[in-house]
Amino acid sequence: MRVFKFGGASVKDAKGVKNLISVLEQVGHDNTLIVVSAMGKMTNALELVIGHYFDNKKELQSTIQEVVKYHNQIALELFENENHPVFKAISGLIEELKSFLNTNKSPDYNFVYDQVIGYGELLSTTIVSQYLSFQGINNNWLDVRQLIKTDDYYRNAKVNWQSTQHLITKTIDNKKLNITQGFIASDKNNFTTTLGREGSDYTAAILAYCLNAESVTIWKDVPGVLNADPRYFENAQLLHSISYTEAIELAFYGASVIHPKTLQPLQRKEIPLYVKSFLNPNAAGTVVNKTQGIKPEVPCYIVKQNQVLVSLSTLDFSYIVEDNLSDIFNLLSKYKMKVDVIQNSAISFSVCFENNYDNLEPLLLHLKAKFKVTCNDNVSLYTIRHYSQKSIKDLEKDKTVLLKQMFQETLQIVTK
C-alpha cells in the first residue's frame, strides 16, 4: 500500500482539487491511502475563530461564516450544483462546530483549539472524497480520529502506538482507495487532539508504519527537498536523495519540507519517503531512504524566525553547574518552550527557543529570581548543515551575530 499526503497548498481552491485527481490519474490510485490537510490557509482562519471565541464574541459568527463561504465556493466550482449532497455535509460539520462553541464549558485554550482546528481537515477531506466519487473514483472516507489515539497533551499530543496499530489494522481495507485527515487524532475520551503544527506529514508516517506501507509520498508545490527555503535564500538547489539520518538532522533544525517527527517511524521500517511536486507528478523529486549523506553534497540552509534568545549569569558570579542547569531546564519544560540552541560557559548560559505558548513573561520572572537575565526577542536562528567558509561569510553579511555555535557538520547563528 502507498500513502500519499496532500498539503493545504495543493487543495487551496477548486483548481487544486481537480489537479489532485489529475495526479492520481497519472501515478495510479490502487491500494492507496490519501492524507489531506486543511484547504489553503484554513488553519489560520480557524485560529481566528478560536481567538474571537475567547476575546471578541461579536465577531465570532462572521468569522465562522467566512469558513462556510470559502468551502461552499470551492464546492460550487467543483460540482456546479447547489443541490449536491456535499453542501449538506459541509453544513453538518459547521453545525457540529457551532454546537461545540455554544456548549463548551472549558476555559482551557489548548483544549478548545484542538476541538475547533480539526474542522479544516474534516471539511477538506469531505469535499475531496465527494469530488473523487463525482469523477467516478470510488473511495472510502475515514475519520482519522477513530484510527490514531493519543494522550491528552492538546496541541502536541503523543501517539499511543499500541491502540493506534490495533485500530488501523482492524479498520483500513488495503484494497480500497482510502482518504483521511492529517494533523488530528483523539484521546481516550474521544476528544480531538492535534499532533503539532504541520502534523499532517506525521499522520502519513503513522499510517504508513502501521500498514507496513510500500512508500510515503508528500505532494508539495516545490520540486522536492531543496537545500534552502527559496523564500529566504537565492539559488536553492534540489536534493535528489537524502539518508534517513541526514533528513532527521535537517528536520530537527527546522527544514520546513519534512516534519521533524515524520521520519522516525519510517526509518524503523525502512519505508522510503518521496517528496514530489503536484505540479509535475512524474518528475523524480527527492527520496529519503536508507542511503548515505545527501546528493548532491552542498550546504543546506535553514532559518527559524521569531525566536527568543535568553542569556543568564549567576547573581554571585558562581559557576553554572548541575543544580542551576536542572532549575533552568525544569522552567523551560514547565513553560513549554521548544529549545533550539544552548550554549554555556563557567558563569553564563544562553538558550534560544520558540515561545509557542506565549509564556515568556512568567518564565523571565522565575529566572530573574535566581539569575541576571538578558532577553532578545524576535531574533532569527540560522543553521547551515555541511557548511563551508564561503557559506558562513555569505550568511553573516550585514547581520548582527548574537550567538554562534559550530560543530563538525553543523553551524548555528542567532542574529538580530
Secondary structure as the mmCIF struct_conf table of DSSP 4:
data_model
#
loop_
_struct_conf.conf_type_id
_struct_conf.id
_struct_conf.beg_label_comp_id
_struct_conf.beg_label_asym_id
_struct_conf.beg_label_seq_id
_struct_conf.end_label_comp_id
_struct_conf.end_label_asym_id
_struct_conf.end_label_seq_id
STRN STRN1 ARG A 2 PHE A 6
HELX_RH_3T_P HELX_RH_3T_P1 GLY A 8 VAL A 11
BEND BEND1 LYS A 12 ASP A 13
HELX_RH_AL_P HELX_RH_AL_P1 ALA A 14 VAL A 27
TURN_TY1_P TURN_TY1_P1 ASP A 30 ASN A 31
STRN STRN2 THR A 32 VAL A 36
BEND BEND2 MET A 39 MET A 39
TURN_TY1_P TURN_TY1_P2 GLY A 40 LYS A 41
HELX_RH_AL_P HELX_RH_AL_P2 MET A 42 ASP A 55
HELX_RH_3T_P HELX_RH_3T_P2 LYS A 57 GLU A 59
HELX_RH_AL_P HELX_RH_AL_P3 LEU A 60 PHE A 79
TURN_TY1_P TURN_TY1_P3 GLU A 82 ASN A 83
BEND BEND3 HIS A 84 HIS A 84
HELX_RH_AL_P HELX_RH_AL_P4 PRO A 85 THR A 103
HELX_RH_AL_P HELX_RH_AL_P5 TYR A 109 ILE A 117
TURN_TY1_P TURN_TY1_P4 GLY A 118 GLY A 118
HELX_RH_AL_P HELX_RH_AL_P6 TYR A 119 PHE A 134
TURN_TY1_P TURN_TY1_P5 GLN A 135 GLY A 136
STRN STRN3 ASN A 140 TRP A 141
HELX_RH_3T_P HELX_RH_3T_P3 VAL A 144 GLN A 146
TURN_TY1_P TURN_TY1_P6 LEU A 147 LEU A 147
STRN STRN4 LYS A 149 THR A 150
BEND BEND4 ASP A 152 ASP A 152
TURN_TY1_P TURN_TY1_P7 TYR A 154 ARG A 155
BEND BEND5 ASN A 156 ASN A 156
STRN STRN5 VAL A 159 VAL A 159
HELX_RH_AL_P HELX_RH_AL_P7 TRP A 161 THR A 171
TURN_TY1_P TURN_TY1_P8 ASN A 174 LYS A 175
BEND BEND6 LYS A 176 LYS A 176
STRN STRN6 ASN A 178 GLN A 181
BEND BEND7 GLY A 182 PHE A 183
STRN STRN7 ILE A 184 SER A 186
TURN_TY1_P TURN_TY1_P9 LYS A 188 ASN A 189
STRN STRN8 THR A 192 THR A 194
BEND BEND8 GLY A 196 GLY A 196
TURN_TY1_P TURN_TY1_P10 ARG A 197 GLY A 199
HELX_RH_AL_P HELX_RH_AL_P8 SER A 200 LEU A 211
TURN_TY1_P TURN_TY1_P11 ASN A 212 ASN A 212
BEND BEND9 GLU A 214 GLU A 214
STRN STRN9 SER A 215 LYS A 220
BEND BEND10 ASP A 221 GLY A 224
STRN STRN10 LEU A 226 LEU A 226
BEND BEND11 ASN A 227 ALA A 228
TURN_TY1_P TURN_TY1_P12 PRO A 230 TYR A 232
BEND BEND12 PHE A 233 ASN A 235
STRN STRN11 LEU A 238 LEU A 238
STRN STRN12 SER A 241 SER A 243
HELX_RH_AL_P HELX_RH_AL_P9 TYR A 244 TYR A 253
TURN_TY1_P TURN_TY1_P13 GLY A 254 GLY A 254
TURN_TY1_P TURN_TY1_P14 SER A 256 VAL A 257
BEND BEND13 ILE A 258 ILE A 258
TURN_TY1_P TURN_TY1_P15 PRO A 260 THR A 262
HELX_RH_AL_P HELX_RH_AL_P10 LEU A 263 ARG A 268
TURN_TY1_P TURN_TY1_P16 LYS A 269 GLU A 270
STRN STRN13 LEU A 273 SER A 277
TURN_TY1_P TURN_TY1_P17 PHE A 278 LEU A 279
BEND BEND14 ASN A 280 ASN A 280
TURN_TY1_P TURN_TY1_P18 PRO A 281 ASN A 282
BEND BEND15 ALA A 283 ALA A 283
STRN STRN14 THR A 286 ASN A 289
BEND BEND16 LYS A 290 GLY A 293
STRN STRN15 ILE A 294 LYS A 295
BEND BEND17 PRO A 296 PRO A 296
STRN STRN16 CYS A 300 THR A 314
TURN_TY1_P TURN_TY1_P19 LEU A 315 ASP A 316
HELX_RH_AL_P HELX_RH_AL_P11 GLU A 322 LYS A 334
TURN_TY1_P TURN_TY1_P20 TYR A 335 LYS A 336
STRN STRN17 LYS A 338 ASN A 344
BEND BEND18 ALA A 346 ILE A 347
STRN STRN18 SER A 348 GLU A 354
TURN_TY1_P TURN_TY1_P21 ASN A 356 TYR A 357
BEND BEND19 ASP A 358 ASP A 358
HELX_RH_AL_P HELX_RH_AL_P12 LEU A 360 LYS A 368
TURN_TY1_P TURN_TY1_P22 ALA A 369 LYS A 370
STRN STRN19 PHE A 371 ARG A 385
TURN_TY1_P TURN_TY1_P23 HIS A 386 HIS A 386
HELX_RH_AL_P HELX_RH_AL_P13 GLN A 389 GLU A 396
TURN_TY1_P TURN_TY1_P24 LYS A 397 ASP A 398
STRN STRN20 VAL A 401 MET A 406
BEND BEND20 GLN A 408 GLU A 409
STRN STRN21 THR A 410 THR A 415
#
